[in-house]
Amino acid sequence: MSNLVTVTDSNFEATILRADRLAVLDFGAEWCAPCKKVHAMLEDLAPDWTDKAVIGEIDIAANPETPRKYGVLNIPQVLFFKNGQLVETVNGVLPKAKLEEKFRNHAQ
């Protein structure tokens, strides 16, 4: 069972934009090897952030509307939202410690 929330074009607004805490969305695809690395890191981080962040994943192939809206042209890409606003974009694969640092910076 995944620690990440499955986000779709239809539930994006309710799940991410209306979240009552930091919302982190991982844009990826099944065929993307680097995406699997980012996904694994987020899976590891998720249990420690349950009360402070909503962490979701969205498949760009099955849900083209949300990536288009946010200009996601390359994956993996992780977007951080606070109070319904995009506050940071992370492109590519970061070390897990750097990714967690971004959580700490935005979860306050």
C-alpha distances in whole Angstrom, upper triangle without the diagonal:
4,7,9,11,11,15,18,22,22,20,21,23,22,19,20,24,24,22,24,23,22,20,19,18,17,19,18,18,16,20,20,20,21,18,15,17,17,13,13,15,14,10,13,15,12,12,16,17,15,18,20,18,16,14,14,13,16,17,21,22,20,21,25,26,24,25,28,29,28,30,27,28,27,23,21,22,21,23,23,24,26,28,27,29,28,29,28,27,25,26,25,23,24,24,21,24,25,22,22,25,25,22,25,28,26,25,28
4,5,8,9,12,15,19,20,17,18,21,19,16,17,21,21,19,21,20,19,16,15,14,13,15,15,16,15,18,18,18,18,15,13,14,14,10,10,12,10,7,10,12,9,10,14,14,13,16,18,15,13,11,10,10,13,14,18,19,18,19,22,23,21,22,25,26,25,26,23,25,23,20,18,19,17,19,19,21,23,25,24,25,24,25,24,23,22,22,21,20,21,21,18,21,22,19,18,22,21,19,22,24,23,22,25
4,7,10,13,16,20,20,17,17,20,18,15,15,19,19,16,18,17,16,14,13,13,13,15,16,17,17,20,20,19,19,16,14,15,13,10,10,11,8,6,8,9,6,7,10,10,9,13,14,12,10,8,9,10,13,16,19,21,20,20,23,24,21,22,25,25,24,26,23,25,24,20,18,18,16,17,17,18,20,22,22,23,22,23,22,21,20,21,21,19,19,19,16,18,20,16,16,19,19,16,18,21,20,18,22
4,6,9,13,16,17,14,14,16,15,12,12,16,17,14,16,15,14,11,10,9,9,12,13,15,15,18,18,18,17,14,13,14,12,9,10,11,8,7,10,10,7,9,12,11,10,13,14,11,8,5,5,6,10,12,16,18,17,16,19,20,17,18,22,22,20,22,20,22,21,17,15,15,13,14,14,15,18,19,19,20,19,20,19,18,18,19,19,18,18,19,16,19,19,15,15,19,17,15,18,20,18,17,21
4,6,10,13,13,10,10,13,12,8,10,14,14,12,15,14,13,10,10,9,10,12,13,15,16,19,19,20,19,16,15,17,15,12,14,14,11,10,14,13,10,12,15,13,11,14,14,11,8,6,4,6,9,12,15,17,15,14,18,18,15,17,20,20,19,21,19,22,21,18,17,16,14,14,14,15,17,18,17,19,18,20,19,19,19,20,20,20,21,22,19,22,22,18,18,21,19,16,20,21,19,18,21
4,7,10,11,9,9,13,12,9,11,14,15,14,17,17,16,13,12,10,10,11,12,13,13,17,17,19,19,15,15,17,15,12,15,16,13,12,16,16,13,16,18,16,15,17,18,14,11,9,6,5,6,9,12,14,12,11,14,15,13,15,18,18,18,20,18,20,20,17,16,16,14,15,16,16,18,20,18,20,19,21,20,19,19,20,20,20,22,23,21,24,23,20,20,23,21,19,22,24,21,21,24
4,7,8,6,6,9,10,7,8,11,13,12,16,16,15,11,11,8,9,10,11,13,14,18,18,20,19,16,16,19,16,14,17,18,14,15,18,18,15,18,20,18,16,18,18,14,11,9,6,6,5,8,10,13,11,9,12,12,10,12,15,14,14,17,15,18,18,16,15,14,13,13,14,14,16,17,15,17,16,19,18,17,18,19,20,20,22,24,22,24,24,20,21,23,21,19,22,23,20,20,23
4,5,5,6,9,10,9,10,12,14,15,18,19,18,14,14,11,12,11,12,13,15,18,18,21,21,17,18,21,18,16,19,21,18,18,22,21,19,22,24,21,20,22,21,18,14,13,10,9,6,8,9,11,8,6,9,9,8,10,13,13,14,16,15,17,18,16,16,16,15,15,16,16,19,19,16,18,17,20,20,19,20,20,21,22,24,27,25,28,27,23,24,26,24,22,26,26,23,23,27
4,6,5,8,10,10,11,12,14,15,19,20,19,15,15,12,13,12,14,14,17,20,20,23,22,19,21,23,21,19,22,23,20,21,25,24,22,25,27,24,23,24,23,20,16,16,12,11,8,10,9,11,9,5,7,6,6,9,10,10,12,14,14,16,18,17,18,16,16,15,17,16,19,19,15,17,16,20,20,19,20,21,22,24,26,28,27,30,28,25,26,28,25,24,27,27,24,24,27
4,6,7,9,10,11,12,13,15,18,20,20,16,17,14,16,15,17,18,20,23,23,26,26,22,23,26,23,21,25,26,22,23,26,26,23,25,27,24,23,24,24,20,17,17,14,13,11,13,13,14,11,9,11,9,9,13,14,13,15,18,17,20,22,21,21,20,19,18,19,17,19,19,16,18,18,22,22,22,23,24,25,27,29,31,30,32,31,27,28,30,27,25,28,29,25,25,28
4,6,5,6,8,10,10,11,15,16,16,13,14,12,15,15,17,18,20,23,23,26,25,21,22,25,22,20,23,23,20,20,24,23,20,22,24,21,19,20,20,17,13,14,11,12,10,13,14,16,13,11,13,12,10,14,15,14,15,18,18,21,22,21,20,19,17,16,17,15,17,16,14,16,17,20,21,20,22,23,25,26,27,29,27,29,28,25,25,27,24,22,25,26,23,22,25
4,6,5,6,7,9,10,14,15,14,11,11,9,12,12,15,17,19,22,22,24,23,19,21,23,20,18,21,21,18,19,22,21,18,21,23,19,18,19,18,15,12,12,9,10,9,12,12,15,13,10,12,10,8,11,13,11,12,15,15,18,19,18,18,16,14,12,13,12,14,14,11,13,13,16,17,17,19,20,22,23,24,27,25,27,25,22,23,24,21,20,23,23,19,20,22
4,6,6,5,6,9,12,14,14,11,13,12,15,15,18,20,23,26,25,27,26,23,24,26,23,21,24,24,21,22,25,23,20,23,24,20,19,20,18,15,13,14,12,14,13,16,16,18,17,13,14,12,10,13,14,12,13,16,17,20,22,21,21,18,16,14,14,11,13,12,8,11,12,16,17,18,20,22,24,25,26,29,27,29,27,23,24,25,22,20,23,23,19,19,22
4,6,6,5,7,10,12,13,11,13,13,16,17,20,22,24,27,27,29,28,24,25,27,23,22,24,24,21,21,24,22,19,21,23,19,17,17,17,14,11,13,12,14,14,17,18,20,18,15,17,15,13,16,18,16,16,20,20,23,24,23,23,20,18,16,15,13,13,12,10,13,15,18,19,20,22,24,26,27,28,30,27,29,28,24,24,26,23,21,23,23,20,19,21
4,6,6,6,9,11,11,8,10,10,13,14,17,19,21,25,24,26,25,21,22,23,20,18,21,21,17,17,20,19,16,18,19,16,14,15,14,11,8,9,8,11,11,15,16,19,17,14,17,15,12,15,18,16,16,19,18,22,22,21,20,18,15,14,13,11,12,12,10,13,14,16,18,18,20,22,23,24,24,26,24,25,25,21,21,23,20,18,20,21,17,17,19
4,6,5,9,9,9,6,8,8,11,13,16,19,21,24,23,25,23,20,21,22,18,17,20,19,16,17,20,18,15,18,19,15,14,15,13,10,7,9,8,10,11,15,16,19,17,15,16,14,11,13,16,14,13,16,16,20,20,19,18,15,13,10,9,7,9,9,7,10,10,13,14,14,16,19,21,22,22,24,22,23,22,18,19,20,17,15,18,18,14,14,17
4,6,9,10,9,8,10,10,14,15,19,21,24,27,26,28,26,22,24,25,21,20,23,23,19,21,23,21,18,21,21,18,17,17,15,12,10,12,12,14,14,17,18,21,20,16,17,15,12,14,16,13,13,16,17,20,22,21,20,17,15,11,10,7,8,7,4,7,9,12,14,15,18,20,23,24,24,26,25,25,24,21,21,22,18,17,19,19,15,15,17
4,6,9,10,9,12,13,17,18,22,24,27,30,28,30,29,25,27,27,24,22,25,24,21,22,24,22,19,21,21,18,16,15,14,12,10,13,13,16,16,20,21,24,22,19,20,18,15,18,19,17,16,20,20,24,25,24,23,20,18,15,13,10,9,7,6,10,12,14,17,18,21,23,26,27,27,28,26,27,26,23,22,23,20,18,20,20,16,15,17
4,5,7,6,10,12,15,17,21,23,26,29,27,29,27,24,25,25,22,20,23,21,18,19,21,18,15,17,17,14,12,12,11,8,7,10,11,14,16,20,21,24,22,20,21,19,16,18,21,18,17,21,21,24,25,23,22,19,16,14,12,9,8,7,7,11,12,14,16,18,20,22,24,25,24,26,24,24,23,20,19,20,18,15,17,17,14,12,14
4,7,8,12,15,18,21,24,27,29,32,30,32,29,26,27,27,24,23,24,23,19,20,22,19,16,17,17,13,12,10,9,9,9,12,14,18,19,23,24,28,26,23,25,23,20,22,24,22,21,24,24,28,28,26,25,22,19,16,13,11,9,7,9,12,14,15,17,20,22,25,27,27,26,27,24,25,24,21,19,20,18,15,16,17,13,11,13
4,6,10,13,16,19,22,25,28,30,29,29,27,24,25,25,21,20,22,20,17,18,19,16,14,15,14,10,10,8,6,6,7,10,13,16,18,22,24,27,26,23,25,23,20,21,24,22,20,23,23,26,26,24,23,20,16,14,11,9,7,7,9,11,13,13,15,17,19,22,24,24,23,24,21,21,20,17,16,16,14,11,12,13,10,7,9
4,7,10,13,16,20,23,25,28,26,26,24,21,22,22,18,18,19,17,14,16,17,14,12,14,13,10,10,10,7,5,6,8,11,14,16,20,21,25,24,22,23,22,18,19,22,20,17,20,20,23,23,21,19,17,13,11,7,6,5,7,9,10,10,10,11,13,15,18,20,20,19,20,18,18,17,14,13,13,11,8,10,10,7,6,9
4,7,10,13,16,19,22,24,22,24,21,18,20,19,16,15,17,16,12,14,16,13,12,14,14,11,11,11,9,5,5,6,8,11,13,16,18,21,20,18,19,18,15,16,18,17,15,18,17,20,20,18,17,14,10,8,6,5,6,9,8,10,9,10,11,12,14,17,18,19,18,20,17,18,17,14,13,15,12,10,12,13,9,9,12
4,7,10,13,16,19,21,19,20,18,15,16,16,12,12,14,13,9,12,14,11,10,14,14,11,12,13,11,7,6,5,6,8,11,14,15,19,19,17,18,17,14,14,17,16,14,16,14,18,17,15,13,10,7,6,5,6,9,12,11,11,10,10,10,10,10,13,15,15,15,16,14,16,14,11,11,13,10,8,12,13,10,10,14
4,6,10,13,16,18,16,18,16,12,14,15,11,10,14,13,10,12,15,13,12,16,16,14,14,16,14,10,8,6,5,6,7,10,11,15,15,13,14,14,11,11,14,14,11,14,12,15,14,12,11,8,6,5,7,8,11,14,12,12,10,12,11,10,10,12,13,14,15,17,16,18,16,13,14,16,13,12,15,16,13,14,18
4,6,10,12,15,12,14,12,8,10,11,8,7,11,11,8,11,14,13,12,16,17,15,16,18,17,13,11,8,6,5,6,9,10,13,14,13,14,15,12,10,14,15,12,14,11,13,12,9,7,6,4,7,9,11,15,18,16,16,13,14,12,10,9,10,11,11,13,15,14,17,15,12,14,16,14,13,17,17,16,17,20
4,7,11,12,10,13,11,8,11,12,10,9,13,14,12,14,17,16,16,20,21,19,19,22,20,16,14,11,9,6,5,6,6,10,11,10,10,12,9,8,11,12,11,11,8,10,9,6,6,5,6,8,11,13,17,19,17,17,14,16,14,11,10,10,10,12,14,17,17,19,18,15,17,19,16,16,20,20,19,20,23
4,7,9,7,9,9,5,8,10,9,8,12,13,12,14,17,17,17,20,22,21,21,24,23,19,17,13,11,7,6,5,6,8,10,10,11,14,12,10,13,15,14,13,10,11,9,6,5,7,9,11,15,17,21,23,21,20,18,19,17,14,12,11,10,12,15,17,17,20,19,16,19,21,19,19,23,23,22,23,26
4,6,5,9,10,7,8,12,11,10,13,15,15,16,19,20,19,23,25,23,24,27,26,22,20,16,13,10,8,5,6,7,9,10,11,14,14,12,15,17,16,16,12,12,11,8,8,11,13,15,18,20,24,26,24,24,21,23,21,17,16,14,13,14,17,20,20,23,22,19,22,24,22,22,26,27,25,26,30
4,6,8,10,8,8,12,12,11,13,16,15,15,19,20,20,23,25,24,24,28,27,24,21,18,15,11,10,7,9,9,10,13,14,17,17,15,18,21,20,20,16,16,14,11,11,14,15,18,21,23,27,29,27,27,24,26,24,21,19,17,15,16,19,21,20,24,24,21,23,26,25,24,28,29,28,28,32
4,6,9,8,9,12,13,13,15,17,18,18,21,22,23,26,28,27,28,31,30,27,24,21,18,14,13,10,11,10,12,15,16,19,19,17,19,22,21,20,16,15,13,11,11,14,17,20,23,26,29,32,29,29,26,28,25,22,20,17,15,16,19,21,21,25,25,22,25,27,26,26,30,31,30,31,34
4,6,5,7,9,10,11,13,15,16,16,19,20,21,24,26,25,26,29,28,25,23,19,17,13,13,10,11,11,14,15,16,19,18,15,18,21,19,18,14,13,10,8,8,11,14,17,21,23,27,30,28,27,24,25,22,18,16,14,11,12,15,18,18,22,21,19,22,24,23,23,27,28,27,28,32
4,5,5,7,9,10,11,13,15,16,17,19,20,23,25,25,26,29,28,25,24,20,18,15,15,13,14,15,17,19,19,22,21,19,21,24,22,21,17,16,13,10,9,13,15,19,22,25,28,31,29,29,25,26,23,19,17,14,11,11,14,15,16,20,20,18,21,23,22,23,26,27,27,28,32
4,5,5,7,9,10,11,13,14,16,17,19,22,23,22,24,27,26,23,22,18,17,14,15,14,14,16,18,19,19,22,20,17,20,22,20,19,15,15,11,8,7,10,12,16,19,22,25,29,27,26,23,23,19,16,13,11,7,7,10,12,13,17,16,14,17,20,19,20,23,24,24,25,29
4,5,5,6,9,10,11,12,14,15,16,19,21,20,21,25,23,20,19,15,13,10,11,10,11,13,15,16,17,19,17,15,18,20,18,17,13,14,10,7,5,8,10,14,16,19,23,26,24,23,20,21,18,15,12,11,8,8,11,13,13,17,16,14,17,19,18,18,22,23,22,23,27
4,6,5,6,9,10,10,12,14,15,18,20,20,21,24,23,20,19,15,14,11,12,12,14,15,17,18,19,22,20,18,21,23,21,21,17,17,14,11,9,12,13,16,18,21,25,28,26,26,23,23,21,18,15,14,11,10,12,13,13,17,17,15,17,20,19,19,22,24,23,24,28
4,5,5,6,9,10,11,13,14,17,18,19,20,24,22,20,19,15,15,13,15,15,16,18,20,21,22,24,22,19,23,24,22,22,18,18,15,12,9,12,12,16,18,21,24,27,26,26,23,23,20,17,14,13,10,7,9,10,10,13,14,12,14,17,17,17,20,22,22,23,26
4,5,5,6,9,10,11,12,15,16,16,18,21,19,17,16,12,12,10,12,13,15,17,19,19,20,22,19,17,20,22,19,19,16,17,14,10,7,9,9,12,14,17,20,24,23,22,19,19,16,14,11,10,8,6,8,9,8,12,12,9,12,14,14,14,17,18,18,19,23
4,5,5,6,9,10,10,14,15,15,16,19,18,15,14,10,10,8,11,11,14,16,17,17,19,21,18,17,21,22,19,20,17,18,15,12,9,10,10,13,15,18,20,23,22,22,20,20,18,16,13,13,12,10,11,12,11,14,15,12,13,16,16,15,18,20,19,19,23
4,5,5,6,9,10,12,14,15,16,19,19,17,16,12,12,11,14,15,17,19,20,21,23,24,22,21,24,25,23,24,20,21,18,15,12,14,13,16,17,20,23,26,25,25,23,23,20,18,16,16,14,11,12,12,10,13,14,12,13,16,16,16,18,21,21,20,24
4,5,5,6,9,11,12,12,15,18,17,15,15,11,13,12,15,17,19,21,22,22,24,25,22,21,25,25,22,23,20,21,19,15,12,13,12,15,15,18,21,24,24,23,21,20,18,16,14,14,13,10,9,9,6,10,11,8,9,13,13,12,15,17,17,17,21
4,5,5,6,9,10,10,12,15,14,11,11,8,9,9,13,15,17,20,20,20,22,23,20,19,23,23,20,22,19,21,18,15,12,12,10,12,13,15,18,21,20,21,18,18,16,15,13,14,13,11,11,11,8,11,12,9,9,13,12,11,14,16,15,15,19
4,6,5,8,10,10,11,15,15,13,12,9,10,10,14,16,18,21,21,21,23,24,22,21,25,25,23,24,21,23,21,17,15,15,13,16,16,18,20,23,23,23,21,21,20,19,17,18,17,14,14,14,11,14,15,12,12,16,15,13,16,19,18,17,21
4,6,7,8,10,11,15,15,14,14,11,13,14,17,19,22,24,24,24,26,28,25,24,28,28,26,27,24,26,23,20,17,17,15,17,17,20,21,24,25,25,23,22,21,20,18,19,18,15,14,13,9,11,14,11,10,14,15,13,15,18,18,17,20
4,6,6,7,9,12,11,10,11,9,12,13,17,20,22,25,25,24,26,27,24,23,27,27,24,26,23,25,23,20,17,16,14,15,14,17,18,21,22,22,20,19,18,18,16,18,17,15,13,12,9,10,12,9,7,11,12,9,11,15,15,13,17
4,5,5,6,10,10,8,8,7,10,12,15,18,21,24,23,22,25,25,22,22,26,25,23,25,23,25,23,20,17,17,14,15,14,16,17,19,20,21,20,19,18,18,17,19,19,17,16,16,12,13,15,12,10,14,13,10,13,16,15,13,16
4,6,5,9,10,10,11,10,13,15,19,21,24,27,26,26,28,29,25,26,29,29,27,29,27,29,27,24,21,21,18,19,17,19,19,22,22,24,23,22,22,22,21,23,22,20,19,18,14,15,17,15,12,16,16,13,14,18,17,15,18
4,6,8,9,9,11,11,14,17,21,24,26,29,29,28,30,30,27,27,30,30,27,29,27,30,28,25,22,21,18,19,17,18,18,21,22,23,22,21,20,21,20,23,22,20,18,17,13,13,15,13,10,13,14,11,11,15,15,12,15
4,6,5,6,8,8,12,15,19,22,24,27,27,25,27,27,24,24,28,27,24,27,25,28,26,23,21,19,16,16,14,15,15,17,18,19,19,18,18,19,18,21,21,20,18,17,14,14,15,12,10,12,12,9,10,13,12,9,12
4,6,6,7,8,11,15,18,21,24,27,26,25,27,27,24,24,28,27,25,28,26,29,27,24,22,21,17,17,15,15,15,17,18,20,20,20,20,21,21,23,24,22,21,21,17,18,19,16,13,16,15,12,13,16,14,11,14
4,6,8,11,14,18,21,24,27,30,28,27,29,28,25,26,29,28,26,29,27,31,30,27,25,23,19,19,16,15,14,16,17,19,20,19,20,22,22,25,26,25,23,23,19,19,20,17,15,17,16,12,13,15,14,10,12
4,7,10,13,17,20,23,25,29,28,26,28,27,23,24,27,25,23,26,25,28,27,25,23,21,17,16,13,12,11,13,15,16,17,16,17,19,19,22,24,22,21,21,18,17,17,15,12,14,13,9,9,12,10,6,9
4,6,10,13,16,20,21,25,24,22,24,23,20,20,24,22,20,23,21,25,24,22,19,17,14,12,10,10,10,12,13,14,14,14,14,16,16,19,21,20,19,19,16,17,16,13,12,13,12,8,10,12,9,7,10
4,6,10,13,17,19,22,21,19,21,20,17,18,21,20,18,21,20,23,22,20,18,16,13,12,10,10,10,12,12,14,14,15,15,16,16,19,20,20,19,20,17,19,18,15,14,16,14,11,13,15,12,10,14
4,7,10,14,16,19,19,17,19,19,16,16,20,19,17,20,18,21,19,17,15,13,10,10,9,10,12,14,14,15,14,15,14,14,14,16,17,16,16,17,15,16,16,13,12,15,13,10,14,15,13,12,16
4,7,10,13,16,15,13,16,16,13,14,17,17,15,18,15,18,18,15,13,12,10,10,10,11,14,16,14,16,14,16,15,14,14,16,17,16,17,19,17,19,18,15,15,18,15,13,17,18,16,15,19
4,7,9,12,12,11,13,14,12,12,15,16,15,16,14,16,15,12,11,10,9,10,12,13,16,18,17,17,16,17,16,14,14,15,15,15,17,18,17,20,19,15,16,19,17,16,19,20,18,18,22
4,6,9,8,7,10,11,9,9,12,13,13,14,12,14,13,11,11,10,10,11,13,14,18,19,17,18,16,18,17,15,15,15,15,16,18,21,20,22,21,18,20,22,19,18,22,23,20,21,25
4,6,6,6,8,11,10,9,12,14,14,15,12,13,13,10,11,11,12,14,17,18,21,23,20,21,19,21,19,17,17,16,16,17,20,22,21,24,23,20,22,25,22,21,25,26,24,24,28
4,6,5,5,8,8,6,9,12,12,12,9,10,10,9,10,11,12,13,17,18,21,23,20,20,18,20,19,16,16,15,15,17,20,23,23,26,24,21,23,25,23,23,26,26,24,25,29
4,6,6,10,11,9,11,14,15,14,12,12,12,11,13,14,16,17,20,22,25,27,23,24,22,24,22,20,19,18,18,20,23,25,25,29,27,24,27,29,26,26,30,30,28,29,33
4,6,9,10,11,12,15,16,16,14,15,15,14,15,16,17,18,21,21,25,26,23,23,22,25,24,21,21,20,20,22,25,27,27,30,29,25,27,30,27,27,30,31,28,29,33
4,6,7,8,9,11,12,13,12,13,15,14,15,15,15,15,18,18,22,23,19,20,19,22,21,19,19,19,20,21,24,27,26,29,28,24,26,28,25,25,28,29,26,27,30
4,6,6,6,9,10,11,10,11,13,13,15,14,16,15,19,19,22,23,20,20,18,21,20,18,19,18,19,21,24,27,27,30,28,25,27,29,26,26,29,29,26,28,31
4,6,5,6,9,10,10,12,15,15,17,15,16,15,18,17,20,21,17,17,16,20,19,18,19,19,21,23,25,29,28,31,29,25,28,29,26,25,29,28,25,27,30
4,5,5,6,9,8,11,13,13,14,13,13,11,14,13,17,17,14,14,13,16,16,14,16,16,18,21,23,26,25,27,25,22,24,25,22,22,25,24,22,23,26
4,5,5,6,5,8,10,10,11,10,11,10,14,14,18,19,16,15,13,16,15,12,14,13,15,18,20,23,23,26,23,20,23,24,21,21,25,24,21,23,26
4,5,5,6,8,11,13,14,13,14,13,16,16,20,21,17,16,14,17,17,14,16,15,18,21,23,26,27,29,26,24,26,27,24,24,28,26,24,26,29
4,6,8,11,14,15,16,14,14,12,15,14,17,18,14,13,12,15,15,14,16,16,19,22,24,27,27,29,26,23,26,26,23,23,26,25,22,24,26
4,6,9,11,12,14,11,11,9,12,12,15,16,13,11,9,12,12,10,13,13,16,19,20,24,24,25,23,20,22,23,19,20,23,21,19,21,24
4,6,9,11,13,10,12,11,14,15,18,20,17,15,12,14,13,11,13,12,15,18,20,24,24,26,23,21,24,24,21,22,25,23,21,24,26
4,6,7,9,7,10,10,13,15,18,20,17,16,13,15,13,10,11,9,12,15,17,21,21,24,21,18,21,22,19,20,24,22,21,23,26
4,7,9,9,12,13,16,18,22,24,21,19,16,18,16,12,12,10,12,15,18,21,23,25,22,20,24,24,21,23,26,25,24,26,29
4,6,7,11,12,16,19,22,25,22,21,17,18,15,12,11,8,8,12,15,18,20,22,20,18,21,22,20,21,25,24,23,25,28
3,5,9,11,15,18,21,24,22,20,17,18,15,11,10,7,7,9,13,16,17,20,18,16,19,20,18,19,23,23,22,24,27
4,7,10,13,17,20,23,21,20,17,17,14,11,8,6,5,7,10,13,14,17,15,13,16,18,16,17,20,21,20,21,25
4,7,10,13,17,20,18,16,13,14,11,7,6,5,6,8,10,14,14,17,14,12,15,16,14,15,18,18,17,19,22
4,7,10,13,17,15,14,11,11,8,6,5,7,8,9,10,13,13,15,13,9,12,14,11,11,15,15,13,15,18
4,7,10,13,12,10,7,8,6,5,6,9,11,13,13,16,15,17,14,11,13,14,11,11,14,14,11,13,17
4,7,10,10,8,6,6,5,6,8,12,14,15,14,17,15,16,14,11,12,12,9,8,11,11,8,10,13
4,7,6,5,4,5,7,9,12,15,18,19,18,20,19,19,17,14,15,15,12,11,13,12,9,10,12
4,5,5,7,6,9,12,15,18,21,22,21,22,21,21,19,16,16,16,12,11,13,11,8,8,10
4,6,9,9,13,15,18,21,24,25,24,26,24,24,23,20,19,19,16,15,16,15,11,11,12
4,7,9,12,14,17,20,23,24,24,26,25,25,23,20,20,21,17,16,18,17,13,13,15
4,6,9,12,15,18,21,23,22,25,24,24,21,19,20,19,16,15,17,15,12,13,15
4,6,8,11,14,17,19,19,22,21,21,19,16,17,17,13,14,16,14,11,13,15
4,7,10,14,17,18,17,20,19,19,16,14,15,14,11,11,13,11,8,11,13
4,7,10,13,15,14,16,16,16,13,11,13,12,9,10,13,10,9,12,14
4,6,10,12,12,15,15,16,13,11,14,14,10,12,15,13,12,15,17
4,7,8,8,12,12,14,10,9,12,12,9,11,14,13,13,16,18
4,7,8,12,14,15,12,11,15,15,13,15,18,17,17,19,22
4,7,10,12,14,12,11,15,16,14,16,19,19,19,21,24
4,7,9,11,10,9,12,14,13,15,18,18,19,20,24
4,6,8,6,6,10,11,10,13,15,15,16,18,21
4,5,5,6,9,10,11,13,15,16,17,19,21
4,5,5,6,9,10,11,12,14,16,16,19
4,5,5,6,9,10,10,12,15,15,17
4,5,5,7,9,10,11,13,14,17
4,5,5,7,9,10,11,12,15
4,5,5,6,9,10,10,13
4,5,5,6,9,10,12
4,5,5,6,8,11
4,6,5,6,9
4,6,5,7
4,6,7
4,6
4
